[in-house]
C-alpha cells in the first residue's frame, strides 16, 4: 500500500511549508527515517524523514511548491506498485491560491479604464502561491499580468518581469518629468499607484522571514503588551561562572555561558510563577505543566527559536550541552521538528551585540518573553557608596490578557534574586 509523504506540521501555529529540495529522486530506494527532502516553514528550514521503506514514487510536488501542512506531496511505493496521482489542487488552500477572484483596482476607483476593463471585476486568475504573495507585497494588480505558465497561470517570473517593466516605465517618466519646465512638473509626476520612482532593489522574503514577520505583527496588534525593566547586579554570577567553567568544560566540552545560567534561573522563576508559563487561548488561560524555554538564535536565514524541553529536569552542565547543540544545529539548518515545537517562554539575548536594553515582541502563542542586554561595568550605590559593578538589564514583555504588572514584577523580583545569589539555582 502506498505510504503518503505529508508536508510536516512543526507546531500548532504552523500552517504551511515550502519544498526547498528533494534529496531523493523518483525510483530511488529509501528506508524509514532517511532524509528525503528539505522544507521551509515559518520556523526554519529542516530535513524531512521518510515515513516508510520502499521506492520513491514518480509523482512528487515540485521544488518551490507551497502547500498547507499535512498535504500529501508524494508517495512511497512497494516494488511494482502503481502510484496514486497527486492532486494538490484538491486542497482548499491551493484552490484559493490557484484561482482567486481578483478585483480590478481601476473599476473600484471608477477610472476612465472602466469601460475597457469591463470583464475584469471578479474574474478568476490562476496564480502560483509565491507569485500571488509577491504581487500582494509590492502592490501589483494580478489582472494586469499575463501568465506564461500552464493554462495562463501566473508564475513568480511573470510578477518579476512585470515589476521590472513597470519600474522601467517609471524611470522613463521620471526622466521626462525632470526635463519639463517647473510649471509642468506637477502634472507629469507619477501617481502613488506607480510608486515613488526612487532607485532601489526589490528583495523577496523567504518563507521563514515572511511568516515570522506576519506572526510578530499579529502578536503586536492582538496581544496587549506591557514592559517591565530591571537592572541586575551580576557580580556573584560572574564569580560562579568562573569557578564552574573549567569543570563543566572538561565534562561537556562546552564552554559555560551566562546564557546557560540565565536559562536555569528563568526556569526556577517560572516554576514559582506559572502564570507566565502560559498562553491565552480563546478567552481562557492555559498554563503549561512543563517549562520549555525557547532561545532566540540569529542564523543566516533569519531568527529561529529552538526549544529546550523540560529544562527544569536538567542540570546546568546538561543545559550548557543542549544549548550548544541547538545553536549549532540552528545555524546549520539541521533542527528537528521537536527542536522547534512546544516552547512555553522565550529568552532573547542581544548582549553580544553591545545592546544594553530593549523590549521584545512576544513569540506567539506564548504569554511572555525576556529581553537580555549585555553585562557591563556600571556605577551603582551599595550601602550609600558608589561602586562599579557588573550589571545587566532585563526587560520583560507580557501579554496583559494573561498576567498583570504585579505578577510580572514578582517574577522579575525572584529572577533577580536568583541571579544575584546564583548558587541557589543549582538546587531544585
Secondary structure per residue as TSV (DSSP state, phi and psi in degrees):
chain	resnum	aa	ss	phi	psi
A	1	X	-	360.0	134.7
A	2	X	-	-63.2	135.3
A	3	X	E	-101.3	117.7
A	4	X	E	-71.9	141.4
A	5	X	E	-99.2	119.9
A	6	X	E	-105.7	146.9
A	7	X	-	-64.7	118.2
A	8	X	-	-70.9	153.9
A	9	X	-	-107.6	110.3
A	10	X	-	-69.2	-44.5
A	11	X	S	-156.3	177.4
A	12	X	T	-72.4	-7.4
A	13	X	T	-94.3	-10.5
A	14	X	-	-80.9	132.2
A	15	X	-	-114.4	-23.8
A	16	X	E	-155.0	167.5
A	17	X	E	-145.8	158.7
A	18	X	E	-119.3	133.3
A	19	X	E	-77.3	117.2
A	20	X	E	-89.0	-43.0
A	21	X	E	-164.6	138.0
A	22	X	E	-87.7	124.2
A	23	X	S	-83.6	-13.8
A	24	X	S	-125.4	157.8
A	25	X	-	-114.3	159.2
A	26	X	T	-52.0	134.8
A	27	X	T	96.1	-13.4
A	28	X	-	-71.9	143.2
A	29	X	E	-81.5	134.0
A	30	X	E	-135.4	155.3
A	31	X	-	-116.7	155.4
A	32	X	T	-60.6	133.3
A	33	X	T	92.4	-10.5
A	34	X	-	-78.3	142.1
A	35	X	E	-70.4	128.5
A	36	X	E	-120.1	-21.0
A	37	X	E	-158.0	164.8
A	38	X	E	-116.1	130.8
A	39	X	E	-126.3	156.5
A	40	X	E	-118.5	126.1
A	41	X	-	-117.5	-175.8
A	42	X	S	-66.2	-17.1
A	43	X	S	-86.8	-49.2
A	44	X	-	-174.0	177.1
A	45	X	E	-97.5	122.6
A	46	X	E	-136.6	156.8
A	47	X	E	-88.8	141.1
A	48	X	E	-105.7	133.2
A	49	X	E	-84.2	151.3
A	50	X	-	-69.2	133.9
A	51	X	S	-79.0	-5.2
A	52	X	S	-164.3	-179.6
A	53	X	S	-108.2	138.0
A	54	X	E	161.0	-145.2
A	55	X	E	-118.0	133.7
A	56	X	E	-68.3	125.2
A	57	X	-	-66.8	168.8
A	58	X	S	-78.7	-18.9
A	59	X	-	-104.9	111.5
A	60	X	-	-128.1	141.0
A	61	X	-	-61.5	130.8
A	62	X	-	-69.0	159.4
A	63	X	T	-56.1	136.0
A	64	X	T	93.4	-7.4
A	65	X	-	-71.1	131.7
A	66	X	E	-110.9	122.0
A	67	X	E	-136.2	159.5
A	68	X	E	-63.8	154.1
A	69	X	T	-61.2	151.9
A	70	X	T	72.0	5.9
A	71	X	-	-76.3	138.0
A	72	X	E	-73.0	125.2
A	73	X	E	-118.1	2.4
A	74	X	E	175.4	178.0
A	75	X	E	-137.6	150.4
A	76	X	E	-107.8	128.0
A	77	X	E	-114.5	158.1
A	78	X	-	-84.9	165.3
A	79	X	T	-57.7	125.1
A	80	X	T	81.5	-1.6
A	81	X	-	-78.6	142.2
A	82	X	-	-87.0	131.9
A	83	X	-	-82.0	136.7
A	84	X	-	-63.2	153.2
A	85	X	-	-86.1	146.9
A	86	X	-	-80.0	140.1
A	87	X	-	-137.8	75.9
A	88	X	G	-62.8	-24.6
A	89	X	G	-67.6	-12.0
A	90	X	G	-75.2	-20.0
A	91	X	S	-76.9	139.6
A	92	X	H	-55.9	-40.0
A	93	X	H	-62.4	-42.1
A	94	X	H	-71.4	-34.4
A	95	X	H	-61.0	-40.4
A	96	X	H	-66.3	-40.3
A	97	X	H	-72.6	-40.0
A	98	X	H	-76.6	-29.3
A	99	X	E	-145.0	83.4
A	100	X	E	-114.2	134.5
A	101	X	E	-59.0	132.9
A	102	X	E	-119.2	123.2
A	103	X	-	-86.7	132.1
A	104	X	-	-74.6	122.3
A	105	X	H	-63.9	-33.4
A	106	X	H	-63.2	-39.0
A	107	X	H	-65.8	-44.7
A	108	X	H	-66.0	-25.0
A	109	X	H	-92.9	-6.0
A	110	X	T	66.6	38.3
A	111	X	-	-81.7	171.3
A	112	X	G	-60.7	-15.6
A	113	X	G	-77.3	-2.5
A	114	X	G	-58.4	-43.2
A	115	X	T	-68.0	-38.8
A	116	X	T	-72.8	-28.6
A	117	X	T	-104.7	33.6
A	118	X	T	-58.0	-35.0
A	119	X	T	-91.1	8.2
A	120	X	-	-79.3	-34.3
A	121	X	T	-67.9	128.2
A	122	X	T	76.4	3.3
A	123	X	E	-68.8	150.2
A	124	X	E	-93.2	124.2
A	125	X	E	-114.3	126.6
A	126	X	E	-80.8	124.4
A	127	X	B	-150.0	139.8
A	128	X	-	-71.5	154.2
A	129	X	H	-56.5	-43.8
A	130	X	H	-64.8	-39.5
A	131	X	H	-66.1	-43.2
A	132	X	H	-61.7	-42.0
A	133	X	H	-65.6	-44.0
A	134	X	H	-65.9	-40.0
A	135	X	H	-61.3	-40.3
A	136	X	H	-66.0	-40.8
A	137	X	H	-66.8	-36.7
A	138	X	H	-103.2	5.5
A	139	X	T	75.5	40.5
A	140	X	-	-99.3	132.1
A	141	X	-	-77.3	113.4
A	142	X	G	-62.5	-26.1
A	143	X	G	-69.1	-12.5
A	144	X	G	-96.7	-3.4
A	145	X	-	-100.8	133.3
A	146	X	-	-93.5	121.2
A	147	X	-	-80.9	143.2
A	148	X	-	-111.1	1.6
A	149	X	S	-82.2	-175.4
A	150	X	G	-57.1	133.0
A	151	X	G	57.3	31.9
A	152	X	G	75.6	17.4
A	153	X	-	-65.5	132.3
A	154	X	B	-79.8	125.9
A	155	X	-	-110.7	171.2
A	156	X	H	-57.5	-38.9
A	157	X	H	-62.5	-33.1
A	158	X	H	-67.4	-40.0
A	159	X	H	-66.0	-42.5
A	160	X	H	-64.2	-41.4
A	161	X	H	-65.2	-41.7
A	162	X	H	-64.2	-42.5
A	163	X	H	-64.1	-38.4
A	164	X	H	-65.5	-43.2
A	165	X	H	-63.4	-42.7
A	166	X	H	-62.9	-41.8
A	167	X	H	-64.0	-38.6
A	168	X	H	-64.4	-40.4
A	169	X	H	-63.7	-42.2
A	170	X	H	-63.5	-38.2
A	171	X	H	-64.6	-43.3
A	172	X	H	-63.1	-40.7
A	173	X	H	-63.6	-38.3
A	174	X	H	-65.6	-41.9
A	175	X	H	-64.3	-39.7
A	176	X	H	-65.7	-38.5
A	177	X	H	-63.5	-41.6
A	178	X	H	-64.6	-25.6
A	179	X	H	-85.7	-10.0
A	180	X	S	-79.9	155.5
A	181	X	-	-61.1	156.1
A	182	X	H	-58.1	-35.1
A	183	X	H	-73.2	-12.8
A	184	X	H	-103.1	-6.1
A	185	X	H	-63.0	-44.0
A	186	X	H	-60.4	-37.2
A	187	X	H	-71.6	-24.5
A	188	X	H	-99.5	-2.5
A	189	X	S	-65.8	141.3
A	190	X	-	-65.7	148.7
A	191	X	-	-74.8	168.6
A	192	X	G	-64.3	-26.6
A	193	X	G	-66.8	-31.4
A	194	X	G	-80.2	-16.2
A	195	X	-	106.4	-178.0
A	196	X	-	-84.0	-21.2
A	197	X	-	82.2	1.6
A	198	X	-	-76.7	145.0
A	199	X	-	-73.1	144.1
A	200	X	-	-178.1	-172.4
A	201	X	-	-130.6	129.4
A	202	X	-	-84.6	123.7
A	203	X	-	-118.5	120.5
A	204	X	-	-80.4	136.4
A	205	X	-	-75.2	146.4
A	206	X	-	-71.3	165.0
A	207	X	H	-59.2	-39.7
A	208	X	H	-61.1	-47.2
A	209	X	H	-66.6	-41.3
A	210	X	H	-64.0	-51.5
A	211	X	H	-68.0	-36.5
A	212	X	H	-61.0	-42.9
A	213	X	H	-63.9	-42.0
A	214	X	H	-63.4	-42.6
A	215	X	H	-68.6	-39.4
A	216	X	H	-66.5	-39.5
A	217	X	H	-64.4	-42.2
A	218	X	H	-63.1	-43.7
A	219	X	H	-61.2	-44.9
A	220	X	H	-66.6	-32.3
A	221	X	H	-91.9	-19.5
A	222	X	H	-106.3	-31.1
A	223	X	S	-97.1	115.4
A	224	X	-	-68.5	103.9
A	225	X	E	-79.7	143.0
A	226	X	E	-133.9	157.4
A	227	X	E	-127.3	139.4
A	228	X	E	-128.3	131.0
A	229	X	E	-119.9	140.4
A	230	X	E	-149.1	146.1
A	231	X	E	-100.8	133.6
A	232	X	E	-113.3	135.5
A	233	X	E	-80.8	110.4
A	234	X	-	-97.9	14.1
A	235	X	H	-56.8	-47.7
A	236	X	H	-70.5	-32.8
A	237	X	H	-65.2	-39.2
A	238	X	H	-60.7	-43.9
A	239	X	H	-64.5	-44.9
A	240	X	H	-63.6	-42.6
A	241	X	H	-60.0	-44.9
A	242	X	H	-61.7	-35.5
A	243	X	H	-76.9	-33.1
A	244	X	H	-87.5	-21.3
A	245	X	H	-54.9	-49.5
A	246	X	H	-61.1	-43.7
A	247	X	H	-67.3	-43.3
A	248	X	H	-68.6	-37.7
A	249	X	H	-66.2	-37.3
A	250	X	H	-68.6	-32.7
A	251	X	H	-80.2	-38.5
A	252	X	H	-112.5	-12.7
A	253	X	S	62.1	24.8
A	254	X	S	-124.6	137.5
A	255	X	-	-81.9	120.5
A	256	X	-	-60.3	130.5
A	257	X	-	-113.3	164.3
A	258	X	H	-65.1	-30.0
A	259	X	H	-61.2	-38.3
A	260	X	H	-61.5	-44.2
A	261	X	H	-65.5	-41.2
A	262	X	H	-63.8	-40.5
A	263	X	H	-57.9	-45.6
A	264	X	H	-68.5	-38.8
A	265	X	H	-64.6	-42.7
A	266	X	H	-62.7	-40.6
A	267	X	H	-58.8	-47.2
A	268	X	H	-61.8	-40.8
A	269	X	H	-68.3	-37.5
A	270	X	H	-66.7	-32.7
A	271	X	H	-64.0	-27.9
A	272	X	H	-84.1	-20.9
A	273	X	-	-132.6	71.3
A	274	X	G	-64.4	-14.2
A	275	X	G	-59.9	-32.5
A	276	X	G	-85.2	-11.6
A	277	X	S	-97.7	64.2
A	278	X	E	-153.3	-178.8
A	279	X	E	-145.1	156.1
A	280	X	E	-99.7	118.4
A	281	X	E	-133.5	109.9
A	282	X	T	53.0	49.2
A	283	X	T	81.3	4.8
A	284	X	E	-129.1	156.8
A	285	X	E	-103.1	125.6
A	286	X	E	-110.0	116.1
A	287	X	E	-95.6	128.2
A	288	X	-	-79.8	143.0
A	289	X	S	-75.4	-44.0
A	290	X	S	-90.3	151.9
A	291	X	-	-100.3	110.1
A	292	X	-	-118.3	103.4
A	293	X	E	-88.8	126.9
A	294	X	E	-89.2	136.5
A	295	X	E	-119.4	115.5
A	296	X	E	-66.7	127.2
A	297	X	E	-125.7	129.7
A	298	X	E	-81.7	123.5
A	299	X	E	-129.2	165.2
A	300	X	T	-59.6	-22.7
A	301	X	T	-97.8	2.0
A	302	X	E	124.5	-177.5
A	303	X	E	-79.7	129.9
A	304	X	E	-128.9	145.8
A	305	X	E	-124.6	79.9
A	306	X	E	-65.9	160.3
A	307	X	E	-116.5	134.3
A	308	X	E	-98.0	106.5
A	309	X	T	-79.0	143.9
A	310	X	T	47.1	50.9
A	311	X	G	-66.3	-22.5
A	312	X	G	-67.9	-13.9
A	313	X	G	-96.3	2.8
A	314	X	S	-106.3	149.5
A	315	X	-	-84.5	170.3
A	316	X	H	-60.9	-45.0
A	317	X	H	-60.8	-38.1
A	318	X	H	-67.0	-36.8
A	319	X	H	-65.0	-43.7
A	320	X	H	-59.4	-44.7
A	321	X	H	-64.0	-44.4
A	322	X	H	-66.6	-42.2
A	323	X	H	-61.1	-45.4
A	324	X	H	-62.9	-41.6
A	325	X	H	-64.3	-44.3
A	326	X	H	-65.9	-41.4
A	327	X	H	-62.8	-43.4
A	328	X	H	-62.9	-45.1
A	329	X	H	-65.7	-37.7
A	330	X	H	-64.3	-43.1
A	331	X	H	-69.8	-22.9
A	332	X	T	-101.4	10.3
A	333	X	T	54.6	45.8
A	334	X	-	-126.4	29.1
A	335	X	-	-77.8	143.3
A	336	X	-	-85.8	169.6
A	337	X	H	-66.1	-34.4
A	338	X	H	-63.9	-35.3
A	339	X	H	-65.4	-20.1
A	340	X	H	-108.5	-1.8
A	341	X	S	-119.5	156.3
A	342	X	-	86.2	11.5
A	343	X	-	-66.7	141.4
A	344	X	-	-116.2	-12.9
A	345	X	E	-162.2	142.5
A	346	X	E	-118.3	143.2
A	347	X	E	-117.1	128.7
A	348	X	E	-122.2	115.8
A	349	X	E	-113.1	116.7
A	350	X	-	-113.1	15.2
A	351	X	G	-60.9	-33.1
A	352	X	G	-66.3	-15.0
A	353	X	G	-97.3	9.1
A	354	X	T	81.3	13.2
A	355	X	-	-81.1	131.1
A	356	X	-	-85.8	-47.9
A	357	X	-	-152.5	140.9
A	358	X	-	-157.8	161.4
A	359	X	-	-109.3	130.4
A	360	X	-	-102.5	155.6
A	361	X	-	-87.9	136.0
A	362	X	-	-60.9	137.4
A	363	X	-	-86.0	103.1
A	364	X	T	-66.1	146.7
A	365	X	T	-93.9	21.4
A	366	X	B	-69.3	168.4
A	367	X	S	-103.6	-12.1
A	368	X	E	-158.9	159.2
A	369	X	E	-145.1	142.9
A	370	X	E	-108.4	122.1
A	371	X	E	-97.7	131.7
A	372	X	E	-120.4	129.9
A	373	X	-	-98.4	-172.9
A	374	X	-	-78.6	156.3
A	375	X	-	-90.1	124.9
A	376	X	E	-148.4	157.3
A	377	X	E	-73.1	123.8
A	378	X	E	-138.5	151.0
A	379	X	E	-73.5	129.1
A	380	X	E	-135.3	156.1
A	381	X	E	-98.6	118.3
A	382	X	E	-119.8	115.7
A	383	X	T	53.4	45.0
A	384	X	T	65.1	19.1
A	385	X	E	-121.4	133.0
A	386	X	E	-78.8	122.9
A	387	X	E	-131.8	160.6
A	388	X	E	-95.5	122.7
A	389	X	E	-129.1	153.5
A	390	X	E	-77.6	111.7
A	391	X	E	-123.8	166.0
A	392	X	E	-147.1	141.1
A	393	X	E	-94.9	135.3
A	394	X	E	-117.6	137.8
A	395	X	E	-127.9	120.7
A	396	X	E	-103.2	124.0
A	397	X	E	-103.6	129.1
A	398	X	E	-130.5	141.9
A	399	X	E	-77.5	115.2
A	400	X	T	-66.8	-15.4
A	401	X	T	-72.5	-22.4
A	402	X	T	-99.7	-40.7
A	403	X	-	-144.1	155.9
A	404	X	-	-101.9	-179.6
A	405	X	H	-63.4	-36.1
A	406	X	H	-65.7	-42.1
A	407	X	H	-65.4	-41.9
A	408	X	H	-61.5	-39.8
A	409	X	H	-66.8	-39.7
A	410	X	H	-65.1	-38.2
A	411	X	H	-60.5	-46.6
A	412	X	H	-65.2	-36.3
A	413	X	H	-58.4	-47.5
A	414	X	H	-69.0	-36.7
A	415	X	H	-64.6	-44.0
A	416	X	H	-61.4	-41.2
A	417	X	H	-61.4	-41.0
A	418	X	H	-64.1	-43.1
A	419	X	H	-73.5	-29.3
A	420	X	H	-85.3	-13.0
A	421	X	T	-133.5	66.0
A	422	X	G	-66.0	-23.4
A	423	X	G	-65.8	-19.0
A	424	X	G	-65.0	-28.8
A	425	X	G	-74.0	-15.1
A	426	X	G	-76.2	-9.7
A	427	X	-	-122.3	130.3
A	428	X	-	-70.7	360.0
